[in-house]
Amino acid sequence: MIAASTQVDASSVYAVNAARGQLCSGAAQRTPLVEVPALDDAATHLSRGESLDRALVAASYRASEATAIPVGGAANDQALMTTLAKRYCNEVARPDATEIGVSQRGGTLWLVVATPMPIPHAEDSLRIRERLLMLVNEARSTPRSCGSRHYAAAPPLALSDELSDAALSHSESMARTGSFDHVDDDGHSPADRVRQTHYRARLVGENIAAGMGTAEEALEGWLASPGHCENLMEARFTHVGAAFATNLQRDPAVFWTLDLAQAR
């Protein structure tokens, strides 16, 4: 018979933080981990045999980094501290980690140590759109190589509400379906979506990204990809639209679209 999950005493988290902040090397530089219910839920899913990725999705928790630690045979908090310090310092003492979840099943304590991924919120969409515009124009202001092709600095782009509408439509489609593609679930291409907004375009380009929590991360990914970088540096483009959409029931949970166009 499989033992049922039991409530974990708060002292277990204290013991983890004691190992993190006192027993592991470099401890003075680390802040205590904060227990969060979503990670407790993820730890419970882990204790039932699910993978870490599936456990995090089931708990609607999105992590930039996460580590699962099963600790068996620790009869008390002192034994837990000792075991963690001897075997799991690299995991519990990660400097970037800020949150923890715990669950116990039978004689095993399950820990999830994580760094939460920043999830952009819809109410911040205008600010994030303007931030992306600034980042794109900063990138265009400097000559750069995109793969084997070299580009001179390009003129700044103007933000277009119509292109942003097209970008939002596609981000929402990707978030809804989980399909990461330039063709949406209705079979529309980037040019089709731009045309539906009544923007009169001579030339259209599109960059998409998934899993990034910030505008900076999305742009960094595009600059590292030759094809996306070429779109960003294309001097013929005059306008840009940007949008993101989220779906915490999917992994990745954040989908980005950047539509670029040359007006007629």
Protein Blocks (a to p, Z undefined) as FASTA:
>chain_A
ZZddddddfklmmmmmmmmmmmpghklmpccddddfklmmmmmmmmnopafklmmmmnop
acfbdcddddehiabfklmmmmmmmmmmmmmmomkbcbdcdddehjbccddddddddddd
fklmmmmmmmmmmmmmmmmmpccdehjbccdddddddddfklmmmmmmmmmmmmmnopac
fbdfkopafklmmmmnopacfbdcddddehiabfklmmmmmmmpmklmmmmmmmkbmbdc
ddddddfkbccfbdcdddddddZZ
